[in-house]
């Protein structure tokens, strides 16, 4: 399983290119051969997936019943705009204009790449900072609610 770590401040250039930080590239040893996939996130950000992670997600989507309208709608919304990213010889990737526009990222923007276990969230720096200005009042309560009783999770109950 892919396990990505770190948070990286970056800058988008005037042509919509993003230089992948060297410490992030080291965590993605096959990126130059396999590439990445970028897509919209559930909030106002983009998500970059290593190719193998994306393929696993697509496999799960393929198991959904296509005769169920909600499944078709979800697949359409989730895959809308998904684009392959191939780093150039200097380690830059060209971000799709339509995806950048969909989340309000402009050329020459300050960005944050935030690793989230097996994927990388790409945020405008302003939006990312605003996200954490609205921290839950009680992080401990949120952790208890989300993570729950560990013994229940291990039992599958």
NUBAZA-664292 format. One line per field, with one value per atom (N, C-alpha, C): residue number from 1; atom name; x, y, z. Coordinates in pm, whole numbers. Layout:
% NUBAZA-664292
miza <- [NUM, ...]
vexfi <- [CA, ...]
X <- [X, ...]
Y <- [Y, ...]
Z <- [Z, ...]
***
This chain:
% NUBAZA-664292
miza <- [1, 1, 1, 2, 2, 2, 3, 3, 3, 4, 4, 4, 5, 5, 5, 6, 6, 6, 7, 7, 7, 8, 8, 8, 9, 9, 9, 10, 10, 10, 11, 11, 11, 12, 12, 12, 13, 13, 13, 14, 14, 14, 15, 15, 15, 16, 16, 16, 17, 17, 17, 18, 18, 18, 19, 19, 19, 20, 20, 20, 21, 21, 21, 22, 22, 22, 23, 23, 23, 24, 24, 24, 25, 25, 25, 26, 26, 26, 27, 27, 27, 28, 28, 28, 29, 29, 29, 30, 30, 30, 31, 31, 31, 32, 32, 32, 33, 33, 33, 34, 34, 34, 35, 35, 35, 36, 36, 36, 37, 37, 37, 38, 38, 38, 39, 39, 39, 40, 40, 40, 41, 41, 41, 42, 42, 42, 43, 43, 43, 44, 44, 44, 45, 45, 45, 46, 46, 46, 47, 47, 47, 48, 48, 48, 49, 49, 49, 50, 50, 50, 51, 51, 51, 52, 52, 52, 53, 53, 53, 54, 54, 54, 55, 55, 55, 56, 56, 56, 57, 57, 57, 58, 58, 58, 59, 59, 59, 60, 60, 60, 61, 61, 61, 62, 62, 62, 63, 63, 63, 64, 64, 64, 65, 65, 65, 66, 66, 66, 67, 67, 67, 68, 68, 68, 69, 69, 69, 70, 70, 70, 71, 71, 71, 72, 72, 72, 73, 73, 73, 74, 74, 74, 75, 75, 75, 76, 76, 76, 77, 77, 77, 78, 78, 78, 79, 79, 79, 80, 80, 80, 81, 81, 81, 82, 82, 82, 83, 83, 83, 84, 84, 84, 85, 85, 85, 86, 86, 86, 87, 87, 87, 88, 88, 88, 89, 89, 89, 90, 90, 90, 91, 91, 91, 92, 92, 92, 93, 93, 93, 94, 94, 94, 95, 95, 95, 96, 96, 96, 97, 97, 97, 98, 98, 98, 99, 99, 99, 100, 100, 100, 101, 101, 101, 102, 102, 102, 103, 103, 103, 104, 104, 104, 105, 105, 105, 106, 106, 106, 107, 107, 107, 108, 108, 108, 109, 109, 109, 110, 110, 110, 111, 111, 111, 112, 112, 112, 113, 113, 113, 114, 114, 114, 115, 115, 115, 116, 116, 116, 117, 117, 117, 118, 118, 118, 119, 119, 119, 120, 120, 120, 121, 121, 121, 122, 122, 122, 123, 123, 123, 124, 124, 124, 125, 125, 125, 126, 126, 126, 127, 127, 127, 128, 128, 128, 129, 129, 129, 130, 130, 130, 131, 131, 131, 132, 132, 132, 133, 133, 133, 134, 134, 134, 135, 135, 135, 136, 136, 136, 137, 137, 137, 138, 138, 138, 139, 139, 139, 140, 140, 140, 141, 141, 141, 142, 142, 142, 143, 143, 143, 144, 144, 144, 145, 145, 145, 146, 146, 146, 147, 147, 147, 148, 148, 148, 149, 149, 149, 150, 150, 150, 151, 151, 151, 152, 152, 152, 153, 153, 153, 154, 154, 154, 155, 155, 155, 156, 156, 156, 157, 157, 157]
vexfi <- [N, CA, C, N, CA, C, N, CA, C, N, CA, C, N, CA, C, N, CA, C, N, CA, C, N, CA, C, N, CA, C, N, CA, C, N, CA, C, N, CA, C, N, CA, C, N, CA, C, N, CA, C, N, CA, C, N, CA, C, N, CA, C, N, CA, C, N, CA, C, N, CA, C, N, CA, C, N, CA, C, N, CA, C, N, CA, C, N, CA, C, N, CA, C, N, CA, C, N, CA, C, N, CA, C, N, CA, C, N, CA, C, N, CA, C, N, CA, C, N, CA, C, N, CA, C, N, CA, C, N, CA, C, N, CA, C, N, CA, C, N, CA, C, N, CA, C, N, CA, C, N, CA, C, N, CA, C, N, CA, C, N, CA, C, N, CA, C, N, CA, C, N, CA, C, N, CA, C, N, CA, C, N, CA, C, N, CA, C, N, CA, C, N, CA, C, N, CA, C, N, CA, C, N, CA, C, N, CA, C, N, CA, C, N, CA, C, N, CA, C, N, CA, C, N, CA, C, N, CA, C, N, CA, C, N, CA, C, N, CA, C, N, CA, C, N, CA, C, N, CA, C, N, CA, C, N, CA, C, N, CA, C, N, CA, C, N, CA, C, N, CA, C, N, CA, C, N, CA, C, N, CA, C, N, CA, C, N, CA, C, N, CA, C, N, CA, C, N, CA, C, N, CA, C, N, CA, C, N, CA, C, N, CA, C, N, CA, C, N, CA, C, N, CA, C, N, CA, C, N, CA, C, N, CA, C, N, CA, C, N, CA, C, N, CA, C, N, CA, C, N, CA, C, N, CA, C, N, CA, C, N, CA, C, N, CA, C, N, CA, C, N, CA, C, N, CA, C, N, CA, C, N, CA, C, N, CA, C, N, CA, C, N, CA, C, N, CA, C, N, CA, C, N, CA, C, N, CA, C, N, CA, C, N, CA, C, N, CA, C, N, CA, C, N, CA, C, N, CA, C, N, CA, C, N, CA, C, N, CA, C, N, CA, C, N, CA, C, N, CA, C, N, CA, C, N, CA, C, N, CA, C, N, CA, C, N, CA, C, N, CA, C, N, CA, C, N, CA, C, N, CA, C, N, CA, C, N, CA, C, N, CA, C, N, CA, C, N, CA, C, N, CA, C, N, CA, C, N, CA, C, N, CA, C, N, CA, C, N, CA, C, N, CA, C, N, CA, C, N, CA, C, N, CA, C, N, CA, C, N, CA, C, N, CA, C, N, CA, C]
X <- [84, 0, 89, 50, 120, 95, 202, 188, 270, 201, 267, 263, 372, 383, 430, 380, 433, 331, 373, 295, 395, 368, 467, 407, 475, 437, 501, 421, 468, 413, 460, 409, 382, 267, 230, 293, 351, 413, 311, 355, 267, 206, 260, 207, 124, 97, 18, 96, 228, 313, 348, 355, 388, 511, 611, 731, 702, 712, 694, 815, 793, 906, 987, 1119, 1206, 1176, 1145, 1115, 984, 892, 768, 796, 876, 910, 979, 1060, 1127, 1025, 909, 804, 724, 746, 675, 777, 847, 959, 922, 798, 757, 685, 685, 605, 647, 775, 820, 777, 760, 714, 562, 501, 358, 271, 326, 249, 156, 75, -21, -156, -260, -392, -439, -490, -544, -693, -766, -910, -961, -1089, -1150, -1160, -1149, -1172, -1316, -1351, -1488, -1509, -1401, -1410, -1346, -1308, -1254, -1104, -1069, -929, -923, -802, -780, -710, -717, -652, -564, -440, -345, -327, -350, -339, -219, -140, -45, -125, -70, -142, -204, -130, -183, -302, -300, -412, -535, -516, -627, -686, -601, -650, -733, -696, -773, -910, -914, -1041, -1131, -1074, -1153, -1206, -1128, -1173, -1295, -1289, -1404, -1526, -1504, -1615, -1678, -1596, -1646, -1734, -1727, -1809, -1947, -1966, -2097, -2198, -2322, -2429, -2463, -2437, -2463, -2611, -2698, -2841, -2902, -2823, -2868, -2834, -2933, -2907, -2805, -2808, -2712, -2570, -2552, -2419, -2367, -2452, -2411, -2377, -2458, -2433, -2301, -2276, -2152, -2032, -2037, -1925, -1899, -2006, -1992, -1927, -1977, -1923, -1780, -1753, -1620, -1513, -1544, -1444, -1438, -1530, -1535, -1404, -1337, -1215, -1089, -1100, -980, -882, -756, -655, -523, -456, -324, -221, -132, -20, 110, 190, 322, 428, 515, 621, 713, 757, 855, 994, 1096, 1232, 1282, 1221, 1262, 1174, 1072, 985, 862, 833, 713, 594, 475, 351, 266, 194, 109, -33, -84, -218, -324, -429, -536, -608, -624, -687, -829, -905, -1045, -1053, -962, -962, -920, -818, -775, -889, -958, -1069, -1181, -1204, -1315, -1295, -1169, -1143, -1083, -1081, -1036, -886, -808, -662, -621, -545, -501, -354, -311, -170, -87, 34, 126, 78, -16, -73, 22, 11, 77, -11, 51, -23, 31, -50, -5, -38, 62, 41, 39, -75, -92, -114, -17, -27, -134, -219, -329, -326, -235, -215, -172, -265, -229, -258, -286, -313, -259, -261, -209, -319, -358, -453, -377, -428, -368, -465, -422, -505, -438, -519, -462, -420, -309, -259, -362, -432, -534, -646, -696, -805, -761, -638, -586, -574, -521, -508, -645, -742, -877, -942, -910, -964, -925, -802, -755, -782, -829, -877, -1013, -1076, -1208, -1196, -1091, -1071, -1194, -1224, -1333, -1300, -1401, -1380, -1316, -1350, -1297, -1244, -1116, -1053, -1060, -1048, -1055, -1191, -1298, -1432, -1449, -1396, -1401, -1326, -1208, -1129, -1206, -1269, -1346, -1462, -1529, -1645, -1602, -1495, -1451, -1380, -1290, -1210, -1282, -1372, -1453, -1375, -1441, -1384, -1299, -1169, -1077, -1115, -1159, -1195, -1312, -1405, -1518, -1468, -1374, -1323, -1248, -1173, -1097, -1189, -1302, -1399, -1485, -1485, -1571, -1715, -1740, -1877, -1901]
Y <- [-119, 0, 125, 221, 348, 426, 480, 565, 690, 798, 926, 1014, 1085, 1173, 1311, 1412, 1546, 1646, 1770, 1885, 1978, 2019, 2092, 2220, 2332, 2459, 2462, 2498, 2501, 2625, 2647, 2758, 2708, 2744, 2713, 2818, 2778, 2879, 2940, 3032, 3106, 3018, 2897, 2805, 2693, 2700, 2598, 2473, 2488, 2374, 2378, 2260, 2243, 2153, 2200, 2119, 2030, 1899, 1806, 1817, 1840, 1849, 1718, 1731, 1613, 1513, 1560, 1466, 1392, 1452, 1382, 1282, 1322, 1231, 1105, 1117, 1000, 900, 950, 862, 798, 844, 795, 744, 636, 593, 559, 519, 480, 592, 713, 820, 854, 848, 885, 783, 656, 554, 540, 543, 516, 642, 754, 877, 884, 985, 1013, 1041, 1048, 1090, 1200, 1308, 1419, 1430, 1468, 1479, 1578, 1611, 1697, 1624, 1700, 1644, 1670, 1629, 1649, 1791, 1859, 2000, 2081, 2204, 2295, 2271, 2151, 2114, 2007, 1975, 1867, 1753, 1635, 1519, 1453, 1424, 1356, 1214, 1117, 976, 912, 831, 746, 652, 614, 534, 407, 334, 210, 236, 346, 381, 412, 490, 523, 396, 304, 179, 99, 100, 31, 97, 229, 302, 269, 271, 241, 98, 7, -131, -136, -61, -56, 7, 111, 174, 77, -7, -105, -212, -226, -325, -271, -140, -81, -121, -138, -176, -55, -65, 48, 74, -17, 3, 89, 118, 205, 350, 437, 577, 648, 624, 691, 645, 519, 470, 539, 548, 616, 761, 827, 968, 984, 898, 907, 885, 781, 753, 872, 929, 1045, 1163, 1193, 1307, 1281, 1160, 1129, 1129, 1077, 1065, 1187, 1279, 1397, 1476, 1488, 1567, 1492, 1364, 1288, 1291, 1323, 1344, 1282, 1220, 1164, 1277, 1268, 1362, 1284, 1327, 1265, 1372, 1351, 1449, 1462, 1585, 1605, 1572, 1595, 1557, 1633, 1747, 1823, 1796, 1708, 1676, 1765, 1839, 1924, 1850, 1880, 1829, 1950, 1934, 2040, 2017, 2106, 2090, 2131, 2052, 2085, 2213, 2301, 2432, 2416, 2322, 2307, 2265, 2180, 2139, 2255, 2330, 2445, 2545, 2573, 2668, 2619, 2488, 2433, 2453, 2471, 2491, 2629, 2716, 2853, 2871, 2783, 2798, 2873, 2980, 3062, 3039, 3080, 3072, 3152, 3110, 3173, 3165, 3076, 3065, 2993, 3030, 2957, 2837, 2719, 2595, 2519, 2425, 2331, 2191, 2103, 1962, 1893, 1835, 1773, 1623, 1544, 1399, 1347, 1261, 1201, 1050, 984, 839, 789, 770, 716, 811, 935, 1035, 1170, 1267, 1401, 1502, 1578, 1686, 1809, 1876, 1998, 2112, 2207, 2320, 2451, 2554, 2688, 2713, 2783, 2806, 2879, 2976, 3052, 2960, 2873, 2783, 2683, 2636, 2539, 2603, 2724, 2793, 2823, 2861, 2889, 2764, 2649, 2522, 2499, 2533, 2510, 2626, 2737, 2846, 2809, 2708, 2663, 2527, 2506, 2380, 2347, 2218, 2179, 2227, 2269, 2322, 2218, 2092, 1989, 1874, 1881, 1780, 1642, 1635, 1507, 1441, 1519, 1464, 1414, 1491, 1450, 1318, 1308, 1185, 1066, 1084, 975, 934, 1032, 1002, 931, 978, 922, 789, 784, 663, 558, 600, 509, 420, 322, 225, 127, 126, 42, -105, -153, -295, -330, -237, -260, -267, -179, -177, -306, -358, -481, -602, -600, -709, -700, -584, -563, -535, -500, -474, -327]
Z <- [0, 0, 0, -79, -84, 44, 103, 221, 199, 172, 143, 267, 291, 407, 364, 431, 413, 365, 378, 333, 267, 144, 66, 10, 33, -30, -167, -268, -406, -475, -594, -675, -815, -867, -1004, -1093, -1204, -1290, -1386, -1470, -1560, -1669, -1688, -1789, -1727, -1598, -1532, -1496, -1483, -1448, -1301, -1243, -1102, -1092, -1020, -995, -875, -895, -783, -691, -562, -469, -470, -462, -470, -359, -238, -129, -153, -227, -263, -376, -474, -583, -532, -428, -370, -314, -272, -221, -334, -455, -574, -676, -645, -730, -874, -900, -1035, -1111, -1055, -1114, -1257, -1287, -1422, -1526, -1486, -1579, -1581, -1463, -1453, -1456, -1415, -1411, -1291, -1291, -1185, -1250, -1170, -1217, -1125, -1185, -1107, -1132, -1029, -1038, -933, -941, -841, -707, -598, -466, -426, -306, -258, -208, -168, -131, -243, -214, -316, -335, -381, -404, -512, -555, -650, -577, -634, -573, -679, -638, -724, -670, -758, -720, -790, -719, -789, -880, -992, -1092, -1029, -947, -889, -797, -725, -638, -723, -830, -921, -981, -1024, -1084, -985, -858, -755, -737, -740, -727, -846, -966, -1086, -1081, -1028, -1012, -920, -808, -717, -786, -865, -936, -1035, -1096, -1193, -1129, -999, -928, -893, -908, -877, -984, -942, -1034, -1122, -1254, -1344, -1369, -1323, -1342, -1232, -1128, -1019, -1054, -1064, -1102, -1013, -882, -793, -822, -856, -891, -1017, -1119, -1244, -1217, -1137, -1106, -1031, -933, -858, -948, -1030, -1121, -1213, -1268, -1356, -1284, -1165, -1089, -1044, -999, -946, -1055, -1170, -1277, -1368, -1353, -1439, -1431, -1543, -1549, -1513, -1476, -1440, -1557, -1525, -1629, -1586, -1681, -1653, -1647, -1550, -1539, -1560, -1653, -1674, -1650, -1552, -1527, -1648, -1676, -1783, -1729, -1806, -1766, -1643, -1612, -1494, -1372, -1387, -1275, -1263, -1370, -1367, -1428, -1376, -1436, -1476, -1585, -1636, -1587, -1502, -1447, -1549, -1564, -1659, -1620, -1717, -1693, -1639, -1694, -1650, -1504, -1460, -1319, -1229, -1271, -1191, -1176, -1286, -1281, -1190, -1189, -1109, -959, -915, -772, -743, -842, -821, -811, -873, -874, -1000, -982, -1093, -1123, -1241, -1277, -1177, -1154, -1058, -913, -886, -751, -656, -527, -420, -388, -380, -358, -239, -190, -89, -140, -136, -163, -26, 9, 141, 122, 163, 150, 245, 194, 270, 252, 316, 316, 179, 84, -46, -162, -129, -232, -186, -276, -246, -277, -177, -202, -247, -348, -401, -376, -293, -251, -289, -313, -315, -170, -152, -16, 69, 9, 84, 131, 43, 79, 186, 176, 272, 410, 415, 543, 602, 518, 566, 623, 565, 613, 758, 793, 929, 1022, 969, 1054, 1112, 1054, 1100, 1167, 1245, 1315, 1400, 1409, 1500, 1642, 1712, 1848, 1938, 1918, 2006, 1921, 1887, 1802, 1867, 1998, 2068, 2048, 2053, 2032, 1889, 1795, 1655, 1635, 1696, 1686, 1742, 1856, 1917, 1828, 1770, 1685, 1557, 1494, 1366, 1385, 1480, 1497, 1581, 1668, 1745, 1839, 1887, 1979, 1898, 1923, 1847, 1854, 1967, 1979, 1888, 1871, 1778, 1635, 1599, 1462, 1431, 1525, 1502, 1491, 1561, 1554, 1430, 1365, 1248, 1285, 1410, 1456, 1470]
***
